[in-house]
Amino acid sequence: MAKREWPRRLGFAVKVVGREGLKSNDARKWQSNPHVRVSIDYLHPILDYLDEMDIRMYRISSDFVPYSTHPDMPQFHAQVRECARELAELGRRARDFGIRLSLHPSQYVLLSAQDPAINAKGIADVNAQAELLDAMEQGPEAVVVLHLGGAYGDKSSAVARFVDNFARLSESARRRLVIENDETVYSMADCLRAHEATGVPVVFDHQHHNLNPGGLSVGEAARKALGTWRGIQPKVHFSSPKMDLRTIVRGKKEVAVPPLLSQHADFVNPWEFAWFLRETGPLPYDVMLEAKQKDQALLKLRADLDKLRLW
């Protein structure tokens, strides 16, 4: 499909909802000998789908290389090197399509923990994900997004541990790592302090900021985050809160309770998104949507913005 020059690149994470049969990664258990070669075969048709739908941004599964750093399974540790040619070809197709790729390790991947063993595992995981993007020959805008983690009763010490462990990452990982504000512990102001100590760029997460503003307005926090990207096209995360009633079990009865503002909605509120665009003005950046309906939410938002003339 010919590229349309959208005012912003919009992306979604991992799972394709709008077309059946597209798998994001080899999810088999270790007993079945999963391999990144299978994940590569899965991602090729996803790239075709993204190009067909004119979607130019995508987050790869953090499990794309199965068991790549598992300490007790060294048989899985060389997969990226074993598939260097196939990964380079996959990355070439992503570049040809103009698709920006990224990775986002789970909340359990940490560089600020009190336990050195947890931090050592975090370093290995971030290094491995940066190695994957390098093997795919992606440019500097292909990043690995990480949360700062817990405060452990002393946020300053936790940030100091992050700074120390950042220095222990591989050159590739230091080049590709970016951090994101979260909804409870590390506000944008906290992330900016980590940036000042390391130079690591900061991803602005809109929903997290609304829950944990740290004394900054949306526009102020977003502009500060966008200014940390050292000439790389910045990215932000955007989602709308789920406002539907939830059903929980109390005793033996199902009861309806109010929504949690931290939950992501299935789709994105187009007026809320347009307001955010106006707050940030003409600054260039891409947007990773974190809506539950993934690509379907992206396509609907894009259509809504056009229909309502909100771009």
C-alpha positions as a printed Julia matrix, in Angstrom:
311×3 Matrix{Float64}:
   0.0     0.0    0.0
   1.28    3.47  -0.81
   2.2     5.45   2.29
  -0.11    8.26   3.3
   1.59   11.16   5.05
  -0.28   11.05   8.36
   0.56   13.92  10.73
   1.79   11.33  13.25
   2.93    7.73  12.93
   0.57    5.64  15.07
   1.5     2.19  16.31
   0.23   -0.64  18.46
   1.74   -3.41  20.54
   2.33   -7.06  19.66
  -1.06   -8.73  19.1
  -2.92   -8.27  15.81
  -6.67   -8.24  16.44
  -7.98   -7.26  13.01
  -6.83  -10.3   11.05
  -7.05  -13.91  12.18
  -4.08  -16.23  12.15
  -1.27  -13.72  12.71
   0.94  -14.82  15.59
   3.47  -12.47  17.15
   6.09  -14.91  18.48
   6.93  -18.55  19.12
   5.14  -19.09  22.45
   5.85  -22.79  22.84
   7.32  -24.03  26.11
  10.99  -24.97  26.29
  10.22  -28.7   25.99
   9.13  -28.07  22.38
  12.4   -26.28  21.51
  10.94  -22.91  20.46
  13.19  -20.73  18.34
  13.41  -17.17  17.06
  13.36  -18.66  13.55
   9.65  -19.42  14.1
   9.05  -15.9   15.45
  10.71  -14.49  12.33
   8.36  -16.51  10.13
   5.41  -15.1   12.12
   6.53  -11.48  11.82
   6.84  -11.42   8.04
   3.05  -11.63   7.44
   2.49   -9.08  10.22
   4.74   -6.66   8.34
   2.72   -7.35   5.2
  -0.49   -6.58   7.1
   0.95   -3.38   8.58
   1.98   -2.19   5.14
  -1.42   -3.07   3.69
  -3.18   -1.06   6.41
  -0.65    1.8    6.23
   0.46    1.29   9.86
   4.06    2.44  10.22
   4.87    1.64  13.85
   4.84   -1.66  15.75
   6.04   -3.05  19.08
   7.59   -6.51  18.8
   6.83   -9.06  21.51
   9.39   -9.01  24.31
   9.34  -12.83  24.01
  10.3   -12.73  20.33
  13.47  -14.66  21.15
  12.22  -17.4   23.5
  14.26  -18.08  26.66
  17.08  -15.93  25.28
  18.52  -15.13  28.72
  17.2   -17.98  30.86
  20.12  -18.82  33.17
  19.38  -22.55  33.21
  18.85  -22.96  29.45
  22.07  -22.01  27.65
  20.87  -23.94  24.59
  18.64  -20.92  23.78
  21.23  -18.17  24.22
  22.7   -18.11  20.69
  19.48  -17.83  18.69
  20.08  -14.28  17.44
  23.54  -15.19  16.15
  22.18  -18.4   14.6
  19.59  -16.39  12.65
  21.67  -13.34  11.78
  20.89  -13.53   8.06
  17.14  -14.07   8.58
  16.94  -11.22  11.11
  18.79   -8.85   8.8
  16.31   -9.66   6.01
  13.36   -9.15   8.36
  14.75   -5.81   9.44
  15.35   -4.77   5.84
  11.66   -5.37   5.04
  10.6    -3.28   8.05
  12.86   -0.44   6.85
  11.56   -0.74   3.29
   8.0    -0.45   4.61
   8.96    2.52   6.78
   7.82    0.71   9.92
   9.32    1.86  13.22
   9.95   -1.08  15.57
  10.42   -1.14  19.34
  10.45   -3.49  22.32
   9.09   -3.13  25.86
  10.35   -5.68  28.43
   7.97   -6.71  31.18
   7.62   -4.92  34.51
   9.84   -7.58  36.07
  12.89   -6.47  34.07
  14.62   -4.03  36.42
  17.84   -2.06  36.78
  16.93   -0.47  40.14
  16.18   -3.47  42.38
  17.79   -3.93  45.78
  18.77   -7.5   44.82
  21.9    -7.47  42.59
  20.81  -10.74  40.99
  17.58   -9.14  39.74
  19.55   -6.26  38.29
  22.01   -8.67  36.63
  19.07  -10.45  35.0
  17.65   -7.08  33.93
  20.96   -6.11  32.34
  21.03   -9.4   30.43
  17.46   -8.91  29.2
  17.97   -5.33  28.02
  21.25   -6.29  26.33
  19.48   -9.17  24.54
  16.67   -6.98  23.26
  19.1    -4.37  21.99
  21.09   -7.16  20.33
  17.91   -8.23  18.51
  17.32   -4.74  17.13
  20.97   -4.49  16.1
  20.72   -7.84  14.31
  17.7    -6.46  12.45
  19.89   -3.47  11.49
  17.37   -0.96  12.79
  18.15    2.73  13.15
  18.39    4.63  16.43
  14.61    5.2   16.64
  14.14    1.47  17.34
  14.24    1.55  21.14
  13.81   -0.64  24.21
  11.36    0.91  26.7
  11.81    0.28  30.42
  10.14    1.42  33.64
  12.34    2.56  36.51
  10.65    0.03  38.84
   9.96    0.25  42.55
  11.12    2.82  45.08
  11.85    0.29  47.86
  11.27    2.97  50.46
  14.02    5.22  49.09
  13.43    6.55  45.6
  16.75    8.43  45.42
  18.71    5.26  46.14
  16.67    3.31  43.59
  17.4     5.9   40.91
  21.08    5.78  41.86
  21.06    2.0   41.35
  19.45    2.5   37.95
  22.18    4.97  37.01
  24.91    2.56  38.16
  23.41   -0.37  36.28
  22.77    1.7   33.17
  26.55    2.14  32.96
  26.93   -1.67  33.03
  24.76   -2.21  29.95
  26.29   -3.03  26.58
  27.03   -0.12  24.28
  24.09   -1.15  22.12
  21.7    -1.27  25.1
  22.82    2.14  26.38
  22.18    3.5   22.89
  18.7     1.99  22.58
  17.3     2.15  26.11
  14.6     4.68  26.94
  12.57    5.03  30.16
   8.89    5.7   30.78
   6.98    7.41  33.58
   4.61    5.14  35.5
   1.24    5.54  37.19
   2.25    5.2   40.85
   5.96    5.65  41.64
   8.08    7.47  39.06
   6.54   10.63  37.66
   7.9    12.52  34.68
   9.9    14.7   37.08
  11.59   11.57  38.47
  12.34   10.25  34.98
  13.86   13.58  34.03
  16.27   13.28  36.96
  17.36    9.87  35.68
  17.76   11.41  32.22
  19.99   14.16  33.61
  22.27   11.52  35.15
  22.46    9.19  32.14
  21.22   10.96  29.01
  18.59    8.23  28.55
  15.57    9.54  26.58
  12.16    9.62  28.25
   8.88    8.31  26.81
   5.86   10.34  27.92
   2.91    8.1   28.86
  -0.28   10.17  28.87
  -2.48    7.92  31.01
   0.28    7.31  33.53
   0.92   11.04  33.81
  -2.74   11.79  34.54
  -2.54    9.37  37.48
   0.93   10.49  38.65
   1.58   14.06  37.42
   4.45   14.93  39.75
   3.53   18.61  39.73
   3.7    19.05  35.94
   0.87   19.78  33.51
   0.33   17.41  30.58
   1.76   19.86  28.06
   4.74   20.78  30.22
   5.61   17.15  31.02
   5.22   16.02  27.4
   7.38   18.84  26.04
  10.09   18.12  28.61
  10.09   14.41  27.68
  10.18   15.16  23.95
  13.23   17.33  24.53
  15.3    14.41  25.84
  15.57   12.49  22.57
  18.93   13.79  21.22
  17.85   14.22  17.6
  15.94   10.91  17.45
  12.24   11.06  16.56
  10.54   10.84  19.99
   7.67    8.52  20.81
   4.89    8.82  23.36
   2.4     6.31  24.74
  -1.29    7.11  24.64
  -4.39    5.32  25.9
  -7.79    6.2   27.29
  -8.94    4.87  30.67
 -11.51    2.08  30.69
 -14.74    3.59  32.03
 -17.05    0.54  31.92
 -18.33   -1.13  35.06
 -16.25   -4.1   36.15
 -17.68   -7.4   37.36
 -16.0    -9.03  40.34
 -16.91  -11.94  42.6
 -17.69  -11.21  46.25
 -18.43  -14.31  48.2
 -20.44  -16.34  45.72
 -22.06  -13.39  43.94
 -20.99  -11.36  40.93
 -21.28   -7.64  41.55
 -20.67   -4.58  39.38
 -18.09   -2.11  40.66
 -16.69    1.18  39.29
 -13.82    1.15  36.78
 -10.14    1.46  37.61
  -8.63    4.52  35.96
  -5.37    2.64  35.44
  -6.96    0.15  33.04
  -6.67    0.73  29.31
  -9.87    1.09  27.31
 -10.57   -0.99  24.21
 -10.45    2.11  22.0
  -9.07    5.65  22.18
 -11.19    8.73  22.83
 -10.56   10.87  19.7
 -11.38   14.19  21.39
  -8.98   13.4   24.24
  -6.28   12.49  21.72
  -6.89   15.65  19.67
  -6.63   17.75  22.85
  -3.23   16.15  23.54
  -2.07   16.98  20.02
  -3.04   20.59  20.57
  -1.23   20.69  23.94
   2.03   19.55  22.35
   1.69   21.77  19.29
   3.88   21.2   16.22
   6.57   19.15  17.99
   7.38   15.99  15.99
   6.79   12.61  17.64
   5.24    9.19  17.03
   2.48    7.64  19.15
   2.3     4.08  20.46
  -1.35    3.37  21.26
  -1.9     1.04  24.21
  -5.58    0.28  23.66
  -6.89   -3.24  24.19
  -8.19   -3.57  20.64
  -4.7    -2.96  19.25
  -4.7    -2.39  15.48
  -8.49   -2.08  15.41
  -8.27    0.78  17.91
  -5.6     2.46  15.78
  -7.64    2.22  12.59
 -10.76    3.53  14.32
  -8.88    6.44  15.89
  -7.4     7.39  12.54
 -10.83    7.26  10.9
 -12.4     9.23  13.76
  -9.76   11.94  13.53
 -10.38   12.27   9.81
 -14.18   12.18  10.11
 -14.23   14.76  12.92
 -11.43   16.81  11.34
  -9.46   16.64  14.56
  -5.97   16.19  13.08
